[in-house]
């Protein structure tokens, strides 16, 4: 049998180092990184590094040998080599001072790299491309908000902005947006396209400061690939919806801050005189038969006699029947939470269809405009300072039904004086003019921006008075995180989720804390008085020494302490002794009756004890602790019947459950303190 040479088979053959891979492909390291990003090839971590690296333990980057072998046939390798050759010629021309030749070589001889064939290889079907769209959208929206620098050219930023706005226009037309969430990192959006959930992050529009530790060459390579991918996806989405791609772009409107309004969508083929959609008319000029049928179907579902009840849309027919969504309620207290039926996509898509919104200057115009239009709103106006493309820039427009404001309401005394301006008159009647925050337009609803996000996440119109300007807003929770059984839920009242005896324990802790604070203050006061008295006595003695108390005084103090302790013990004994805490209610009642009979025989009368709040809380806590001990003992008996392996598994589960319960209890305690402070403030 022939002996095999070490390192020629097995794991050593399946992996290859990055240095050997670069030498095998005969390209530079930056080109190798770029090619791997385009092809979707990433470093791998072998199970045993010693076997792969022939006994060496140095930090080394490994790749699959088959992946590198696959790259040998990539057409982009020739493009990289041609680019290297032209770069050498340009360098020699610049060295000789021939700037014109160098510019000519750069303009005419630099090879152009196309990634179309790579997109087709990595995503053989359109659904595959949609599944991999999360990171692409997050990266493109990030670069669309970056400032132009030496590392980030303006062309890349303009391309990302155009592709992002085109994708948002498709979501508006198709009503594919489902949820959104305001977080610290930015705004999360989720859309459902052809059954695929796509989640991406859009940063807030603050002044971005790019640090020096960011490798923009790597990020730029990803952006180059993602822009090509999103261009393919946008083309497919637009053509499937019957829209012409790319949409018409108005550069002048974009320079004036039009953003979404700078794009004008057109339908295909039925009418040659299709006018582009504008803010206030139809959302798009959809002219294909399928898309128009869907639009008509959505429009027919909007009933002008809709009534709002509890913030939800309720349709009433001629017979008076309501087509509200049924709610399933659990019959048992500890039963499972039943999944509730949700509104249809058509109802959610027309959530804001009957409203006209006006955005104040301080509100984020871009996300609000996108969300409102994606959920059916046809008319959105804003102040002219926010940019071009508004339905109206007049805040006093009577057609406005909702105004979004994000500033507190100030008292009238703190506002500056308003000069006397003649009121415009229309046919003899004064036209009302909004002067927020001095006055509000009659018949208009004023809400904060969070109302829009909470409405779309819950799929219904919420009460606007909870989101009025200056009001304390409800908690804004992530729509993708559902509270499990036993976890803290901010939407539920504390009474529905706290454990038995937990509220009573909190009250006792608060009382004890107040008692100790008062006692400490009293002791400090007594200590100061004693020090003052001792100082006076020492002055009288002439030597500045303390005078010790007599033994009779010490004995009297000890007797008083014993009497106080006995009185406290008698007070607690009247409620329930420690020995009786574990007895049943019938047994406790029987013992109390026996004491009354003995007292009657001796000729004395037992005065009924009045149970205080602290004693009641103590009794409730003892009962809850007893029930928990019994449940714990039952679980221990059940675990004794299990195998050692299953017992360890249950132990790990209980550890996680206990950690979750401790966190939930801490959150509930924090909420109780906040509610107590609020109640005290309201009482004042």
N, C-alpha and C positions, 0 to 999 in steps of 0.2 A: 504494500500500500504506500502510495506517494504521500509524503508529509507536506501539508499545506503551509505556505508562508504566512507569518503573522501579519494581520492588517489587510488581507486580500479578500476576505469574505465576512459575512454576517453584518453586524452593526457598523464595523469600520468601512465597509463598502457602501452601505446605504446612506452614509452622511459624507459631506464634503465641507471643508472650511471655506470661509469667504475669500481668503487669499488665493486658494487654489481655484475657486470658481472664477474669480476675476482674471487670473492668468489663462484659464481654459477658454473664456469668451473673448479674450484679447481686447478688453475695453477698460476704460478708467473706472475708478471706484464711484464717482458721482453718476456716471452713465449706468453703472451696474445697479445702483440704488434706484435710479429712475426707471430702469427697465423692470426691475422686480415690482415696483409699485404699479406700473401699468399692467403687468401680467398677473398680479395678485399672488406673488410668491413671497413668503415671509420666512424669517429664520425659524429653526426648529430646535427643540431642546431634547437631546438624546437621554435615554434612561441611565446609561452608564457612560459617563464622559471619558473614563480611563480607557475603556475598550475602543471608543471611537478615535480618541487622540493618541493611541498607542502609549498609554501610561501617563501622559502629561495631564496635569490638573490646572493648567493656565486658563484664564478666561478667554474663550474662543467662540466665535459665532459660526454656527453650523447651518447647512441647508441640505435638503434632500438631493441626492445625486441625480435622481430622475428629473427633478425640477430644473436643474442646471442643464441636463442633457436636452430637455425640452426647449430651453432658451437658445440652443445652438441653431435652430432653424427659424428664428424670429427675423422677419424682414427689417425690423427697426435697427438691427445690428449694422446693416449696411448704411442706414441713414446716420447713425452715430459716427461711423468711420468717415463718411463723406464730410460730415460737419467738422470733424477733427482735421481733415486735410485742408478744408477751406480756412479754418481758424489759423493754421500754420501760414498759409499764404497771406492772410490779412496781417499777421504779426510781422512777417518779413517786409511787407509793403510799408507798414508804419515805421519799421526800423530804418528804412531807406528814406523816410519822409514823404512817401507818395500817398498822401491822404486821399486824393481822388480815386486812385486805384483801390485803396482799401474800402472806401465807401461803395464803389461799384461792385466789388466782390461780395460785400455784405448784403447788398440789395438784390443781386441777381444769382449768386451762386450758393447762398446758404440754403440747404435742403429744408423743405417744410415737412414736418412730421404730422401724420394723420393717424388717429387712433380708431378709425371706424372698424377695421377688421378685429381689433382687440375687443371692442364692445360686443361685436357679434359672437366672438369666441367665448367670452366670459358669461354672456347672458343669451343663451340660445332661444329663450322665450321671453315674452314681454313681462310675464308675472315674475320671472327671476330678476329682472331689472327693478320692478317695483319693490321687491323684498329687500333690495340692497340700496334703497334710496334714502334711508334715514341719515346715514353719515354724510351722504352727498349734499342733501339739503342743509344740514347744519353747517357744513363747511362753506357752502356758497353764500348762505345768509350772513355768516360771520365776515367773509371777505367783502360782501356788499356794504358793510357798515364800517370798514376800516378806512383810515385816511391814506391818501396816496403818499408813498415814501419811496426811498431808493430801492427797497426790497420788494415793495408791492406796487407795480406800475398801475397807472390810471386805467389802461386798457383792460386789465384783469378786473378791476373794480367795476367798470362800466358793464363788462360782459356778465359778471355775477348779478348785478342789479337788474339787467334786462331779463335774464333767465328766471330770477326770483319773481319778478312782477308777472311774467308770462305764466308761471306756475300758479301764482295766486289768482290770476284771472280765470284759469281753468277751474279752480276750486270754487270761485264765485258762480261760474256758469253752471257747474254740475252739482252745486250744493254738497260737496263731498266732505267739508269740514265737520268734525264731530265734537271735539272737545278742545279746551285750551286752559292753561294754568299759568298764573303769575308767580314766578319763583325768584329767588335771589339771583340766580344765574341769568335769567332772561325769561322769555315767554315761550312756553311749550305749546305746540300745536299737534293735533292728531287728525288725520284725514283717512277716510276709507275709500280706496280706489280699486274697483274690480275685486272686492272682497279682501284686499290686503290693507292692514292697518299700518300707516306710515306716521312716525313720530319724529319731530325735529325741534330744534331749539333756535330761537331768534334772539340775539342779544339786545339789550336796551340801547337806545341811542344817546349814550353819553360820549364824552370826549375820550376816545380810545388812545391809550399810551402803550405802544408796543415796546416790550423790554428787549434788551440786548441778548438774552439767553434763548431766544426763539430762532430756530433754524427755518427761515422762510423758504429756503430752497426745497426742503422736503415738503412743506405745506403747499408751496407753489406747484410741485409735481402732482400732488393729490388734487389740487384745484383744476389743473389742466385736464386730468382724467374725468373729474366729476362734471365739469362744464360740458364736455363731450357727451357724457352719459345723460345729463339732464336735457341737453338739446334733442337727443333722440327720443327721450320720454315725452317731452313737450310736443314734439311733432306728432307722435302717435296719439297722444291724448286729444290734441286739437282736431286732427282728422277724424277720429272716432266720434267726436261731438259735432261734426259738421261745420267746423270753423277753419278759416284760412290761416295757415301758418307760414311765416311769422306774421303776427298782427302789425297793423300800421303803427308807426312810432312817430310821435310829434316831438321833435327835438326842442322846439321853442317852449312848449308846455312843460317839458321835463326840466329845462333850465329855470323855469319859474316855480319849480317844486311840485309839479303835477303828479309825479310818481305813477300811481295806478291810472290816473286820468290821462296820462300821456300816451297810453296804448288804446287803440280803437279796433275792436274786434269786428270781423266780417264773416258772414255765412257764405256757403258755397252754392253756386249754380242756379238757384231758382230765380232770383231777381238780380238784374245787373245794376240796379240803382239802389242797392242797399246802403242806407245811411249808417254811419258808425254810431255805436251806442254812446250816450252821454249820461252824466249823472242827473237823474231825474226822469229819464225815459226807461225803456226796457233795459235790463242789465246787459244784454248783448243782442246783436241782430242775428239770431239763430234762424236760419232759413231751411235747414234740412228737414225732411219730413219727420224723422224719428225724434230729433231734438225739439221740434216745434210741438209735437204731440205731447212730449213730456212736460214742456212748459205750460201748455193748455191744461193739462191734468192738474198741475200744481195750482194754477190760477183758479180752476173750478172749485178746489177744495176750500178756498178762502171765502167764508160766509160773512157778509156785511153785518149780520145780526149776531155775531159772536158775542158771547157774554163772558166776562172774566169773573171767575169764582175761585177764591183761595189762590189767586195767582196763576191758575191753569186755564187753558182754553177749553171752553165747553160749548159744543154745538147743539143747538136746540132746533128740533124739527117742528112740523106743523102740529103734531099731536102732543107736543110738549115733552117728548122723551129726550133724555140727555144721553149723549154718546160718550160719557166720561169713561176713563180707564179704571177698571176695577182694581182694588187694592186687597191683597191677601194678607190677613193678619194671623199670627200664630195663636193657636188655641191654648197651649200650655205656656206657663211662664218661662220655663227653661227650654222651650222648643226651638228648633232650628229656624233661622231667619229665612223666610220664603222669598225667592226672587220675584220682584215686582215687574209686571208688564210695562214696557216703555212705549212712548209715542212713536208713530211711524215716521219714517224719514221725511215724508212729504209735509207732515205737520211741523217737524222741527225746522225744515228748510224755509218755511213761511212764518217763522216765529216773529220777526220784526217787519213783516210785509206791509202791515197797515199803519206803520209809524213813519214819521219824518223827524230825523235827529239833527241836532245842532251841537257841534263840538266847541267848547270854550277854548281859549288860547292856551290854558295850562294843561290840557289833556293831551295824551299821546295820540296824535291824529292818525298815523299810519296803521297801527294795529287795530284801532277802533273802526276806521273806515273799512279795512279788510274783513273784520269779523261781522260788522253790521250788514255789509253787502253779501257776504257768504250765507247769511241766514235770512235773506229775503228783503232787506231794506232797499228801496229804490232811490230814496232821496236822503242824502247826507250833506249837510252844510257845515261850514266852519268859518272862522275869522280869516280875512284875507291875508293876514300875516303868516298863516300856516302853509300857504302855497296855493297853487292854481288847481282848478278842477272841482270846486265846490258847487253844490246845487244852489246855494245862496250864501252870501256873506253878510246879509242883514240879519242881525240877531232879533229884530222886531218882526220878522216875517210871521204872519198869523197862521200859516200852514204848518209851522213847527209844532210837533206834539210832545217831543222829549228833548231836553237839553242836558248834556252831560257836563258836570262841573266838578272840579277837584280842588276846591279851596274852601276854607272855613267861612262860616257866616259871621261877619263882624257886627258889633253893636253900632247903632246909628251915630252915637256920640263920637266914635273914633274915626268916622269917615270925614273927608274934607268937604268943604262947601261946594255945591254944584252951581255954576253960574246960570242965570235965567236965560234959557234958550227958547225961542218961540216954538210952540208945539205945532207940527205940521197938521194941516186940516185937509180932510178928504171928503168932499161933498157936504161940507158943513159940520162934519163929525170929527172929533179929535182922534188921531191915530195913536194908539198906545205905543210907547217906546220903552223897550226893556233897558233898565239901568241897574243890572246886577252889580253889587249885592244890595242896592238901595230898594229896588222893587223887582217884582217878578211879573211875568206875563200871565194874565188870567187864562185858565184852561190848559196850562203847560205843566208837564211833569219834570221836575228837577231831580236828577239822580247822580250818584257818583259812578266812576267807571267800573267799579267792581260789580255793579248790578248787571252789566252786559255779560261778563264772564260767568257769573253764577247762574244766570238765566240759561245760557247755552249748555252749561254742564249738567243742569237738572232737566233740561228739555221743556221748560215751561216758564211763564212770566211770573216773577216773584213780586212780592209786595214792594212798591217803590218807596213807601214811607220808611222802611228799614234802611234804605240807602240814601236818605235825604242829605243835602249838604250840611256838614257839621255833625251828622249823627254818627254814633259809634257803630262801625260796620260789623256784621256777623263774621265768624271765622271763614277765611278763604282756604278751602281744603282741596287737596289734589283729587281730581276725579278718577285717577287710576288706583288709588289706595282705598280699599274698603275695610272698615273696622271689623275685626273678627270678634267672636264671642269672648268676653273677658277683657278685651282691650278698651282703652279709654276712647270715647267718641265725643268730640266737642258738640255735635249736633243734638245729642240727647241730654235731658236734664239729669242732674246728679242722682236724683231719687231712683231712676230706672237702672242705673249701672253700678251703684255702690253696693258693697257687701254688707250683710247684716251686722249691725253694731259699729260700722265704720263712722257714721255721722256722730253717734254718741261719744265715741272715743275722741273724735276731733273736738267736740264741745268740752269734754273734760280736760283735754290738753290745753285748750285756750284758757279755761278757767284756772288751771294750775299755773300756767304761765303768768296770767294777770296777778294771781295770788302771790307768787314768788317775787314778782316785780314790786308789788306793794310792800311785801315783807322786807325785801332788801332795802327799799327806800326808807322804811321805818327803822330798820336796824342801823342804817347809816346816820339817820337823824339822832337816834339814841346814843350812838357812838360819839357823835359830835357833842351832845349834851354832857355825856359822862366825861369826856375829855375836858370840857369847860369847867365842870364841877371839880374835877381832880386838880385842875390848875388853880382854882380859887382856894381849895383846901390846902394845897401845898404852899400857897402864898401865906395863908394864915399860920401854917405850921412853922414857916420861916426857913425850912430846909429844902423845900421843893420836892419832898418825897410823898408817894401815895400812902394813904391811910387804909389799911386792910379792914374789911368788914368783920364783924364779930361772928362767932360760930352760931349764935341764935338766928341771926339774919340769914345765914346760909341754909340752916335747917328749914326755916320758913319758906324759902324759895324752893327747896326740894319738895316740900309737902304740896305747895301750889302746883308744881309740875305734875306730881302724881295724881292730884285731883283732876287736873285737866285731861290727862291721859285716860283716867277711868270714865270721865264723862263722855269722851269721844268714843270709847269702846262700847258704853251703854247705848249711845246713839246708833252706832252701826249694828249692834246686836238686835235692835228692834226691827231692822229691815230683814236681814238674812245673814246667818252666820256662815263662815267658810265651810263648816261641815255640812250645812244644808244646801250649799250651792249646787251640789251634784244630785240632790234629791228631786223627785218629781213634784209637780204642783200639788197633787193630792196628798202626798206625804207631808209637805210643808204646811198645808192647811190643817192636816190632822194634828201635827205637833203644836200649832198655834192654838187650836181648840183645847188641847190638853193643858196648855199653860193657863188658859182662861179658867178651866175647871179647878185647877190647883189654887189659883189666886182667889177664886170664889169660896173655896173651902177654908182658906186661911183668913177670909174676911177682908181681903184687900181688893182693889179695883185696878185693872190694867188700863191705863189711858191709851186710846188708839194713837198710834204713831202716824204722823203726817209725812208721807214720803216726799222728799225733795227731788228736784230735777237731777241732781248728781246721783242720788240713790237709784232713781229710775234708770238712768243711763248705765249705772254699774250693773243693775240686774239684767238689762238687755244685753250688755257686753258679755256677762257671764253665760247667759243662755246661748249666745252665738258662739262663744269659745267652746262650750260644751258640745255643741253640734259639730263644730269643726274637728274637735278631738275624736268624736265618734266616727266621723267620716275618714279621718286619718288612720284610725285603728282598723277600720274595715278594709282600707286599701292595703295596709300592711299584711293583714291576714290573706288577702287575695294574692299579694306578691309572693307569699311563702309557698304557694302552689305552683309557681312558675319556675322555669329553668334559670340557670345563672345568666345565660346569654340574654334572655328576654328581660330578666330583672335589671340588667345593666342598661338595656335599651330604654326601659321605662324610667330609670333613674336619670338618663340624659334628657328625656322628654320632660320630666318633672322639673329639672333644673332650668330649662328654657321657659317653662310655664311660670315658675316662681319668679324668674327675672322679669318676665313680662308683667306679672301681677304687681311687683314692687314698683316698676315704672308707672303703671296705670294708677296705683294708689298715690304716688307722689304727684302726678298730674291732677288727680281729683282733689288732693289736699290744697294744691296751689289754686285751683279754681274756687274752692270754698273760701279761701282767704280773700280772693278778689271779690267774690260776691258779698262777703261780709263787709268789706270796705265800701263797696258800692251802696249797700243797704244803709250803712251808717251815714254816708254822704247824702243820700236821698232823704233820710230822716231829718238831717240838719236843714 
